[in-house]
Structure formats: structure tokens, C-alpha cells
């Protein structure tokens, strides 16, 4: 069940790595193997208390297993434990990071940029909004009501004013509502989400860029979840237009540890204008003197960072280049196809009611009932019953204002409704859709059984 054949390559690679240090005096490693084995088996027992995130029957939260090459490269790097802050602590891994980040920037059409990896999307977004605040002091940061909750929190940490923009019925930023805020004249940065972590919706980036021509604000794209989808060929028209407009924005965040096949934590922030590096300038009495080359710590708010993340990402890009017709992109297309397949099956089944057609690979639906509270109860019931069959879904609390006119026959006795949600992140989800559907069909019947 858990892939292990590749472990033999790790042993071979370790021997190869060790050849780089043969001129050192011999170092004796006194390891109590029996003690290690005892603790590791205890760890394995503890780790059994997890959902099967690696399996296609896990179709709930945003958890995608790392590719074997990423696992192996990360583990190999840990034997040296490089730190990608200063070149002293991570010479090779820093160069690998620069190359890997350049590949990500190239995916978005940028050749001249400033960027680096981070511990995750939250830190990457924090840096983007920190720079935005430096460039537009005292002005508002705005994002859609369906954007990630950390944008509000980050703004508070940075002392920036923040305001949420209402969404339309497809959970995308409402452009008219945004323009209403822009007319007040105090918006410095608009965060555009491609796609939201709740529904996977894609904000209308081209229309927002048109507003920038009139109102002059900074555009930051949070594509922590959806960024890699720019490579795929089966986006809807709305999504294709949004991703094609990314080269015109000011900053971008994408998380390789989501759809980039990487272990946690690996985020990435990119700035179109390399000149924003001036905001990072600081003095260190000991850190930046081993080389006249750029140290990644000189363009990052974080200090120590795992060089192993850069090594794993670089290795993955070597094996699976980010080409639009390559294996990486085609596998990502399968995730989108799986979502469209599930959406079609649910839409054609009278027991279910859909929320929105998916923009990416997240599907939201409910079992039909007369009231919102009954729907919420059925969602919880189906969630529990599916888990008993080893199919793991997620729940999503949807505000009633996002429900369209087709809900008029349902009594909204609550301000929100609990929906079922599936992130179909694995390419295997497409091949497993019949098995997944068989379980959904069975547990829906049981949930509706009075």
C-alpha cells in the first residue's frame, strides 16, 4: 500500500553523496540500532492514527502525497540538513532553490523577478502583503469573502487595514462590489484568489486588471492552491482567461506542497519588480560574508529554512518538467477531469443538489431536503457513513448568500448550510471514480433512509 521499492535508491544515493567527503578524517557513528528500531516502530504505531491521505479513497481535505522523487531527495538532503538562509549553511541547496524558483516564475511567464521559497503559503502571502504595505502605506488591503482567512490575519499582524469584498453566486469576487470600494479611493492592494481553498473558485482577474487601469492599485495573486493549473489544457473559459492574465500582476504566491508534489512545507513568493528587494535590506555581523553572490536570507523575512525543501522541489522538476504537454501537467488535468466527472454524476442524480460547477478540482454538493438545517444534518450523516466505508470526504459551511435562485424552494431556516466537499487532488481519483461513486450511491441511500 505504501510505496517502498524506491528506498533502495536512497541507500545508493547516500553512498554517492558520501563520496563528496572522502577527504575528511574518519567519523565513527555509534548508533544503537535496536533502540532506533524500537522507537521507529512506536512511531509507526502512532502514525496509524491518520486518515489514508495517500489513497484515492481520501477525497476530503487538501492533502496530496509527495512524489517518490520528492520524498527521496528530501530525505537525502536531511543527512546534511542544509539551511537555505545564508550560503554557508546551504551552498548547493541555495543554488537549487534559485533554479527551482526560476522554473516556477517561468511557468507564469516571468523571466525578470525576485522570489524565493518559504515554509508555506501563509508566510509567502505575508511577505507579499508586507511589500504591498511598504509601497502603499496606510491603504486598504482587500480580498474576497471566500479568500483564505489568513489574509485578514496577516493584515492585522502587519498593521494594515483590511476589508472583505462580497462574492457572486459562483463564489468569485464581485467586480461591481470591488469597484464600489475602489471609488472610495483608499485601496492599495487587491488580493485575487486563483482558486479558493473552500470551493476552488477563480476570481475574475482580467476584469480586476481592467479596474487597475482606472484606479491604480497593486494586484497580488494568491494561487497557493491553484497556481499549477495554469499548465493544464482542460480549464473552463473563465479559468483560462484568469490564468493567462497572471503575467500582468505585481506578485504571486504558489504552494509546491499542494499541487507541486512536495512535502510540507514548501511555499513560493514571486515579485514582478526585483527592486522590491530593497525592503529586505538589513545588516548581519556574521551571516553574509562567505560569498558575494545573493544569499536567500537577504530577500526573505524568514531566517532558517529547510534546504531539503529546495532539493526536493529541484529534483521533482528534473524528473517532471513543468511543460504544458508533459506528464506533470497531464496528471494535473486528470484531477480536474475527476472533478468534472463527479460533478456530472451528482448533477444527473435527483438525490443531490450542486452548489457551483467546479473551476478547478474541488466539488461541493448536498443531499436535497426541505430545509437548510435538514440538508446540514444529511451532510453530516453522509460524511460519517462514507467514513465507515473508508471513503473520506470533507464538510464545508456555505453562507446562504452564495446560494442561487434554484434554492428558493428550500426553507433557509439557518444562515448557512453544511455541504459535502471533495478535493480530488490525486490523478488516481479519475481512475477510481467508479469505486468512489459506488460508495457515495450506497451511503446516500442510507442517509436518506428514515
Order of alpha helices (4+ residues) and beta strands (2+ residues): alpha-alpha-alpha-alpha-beta-alpha-beta-alpha-beta-alpha-beta-alpha-beta-alpha-beta-beta-alpha-alpha-beta-beta-alpha-beta-beta-alpha-alpha
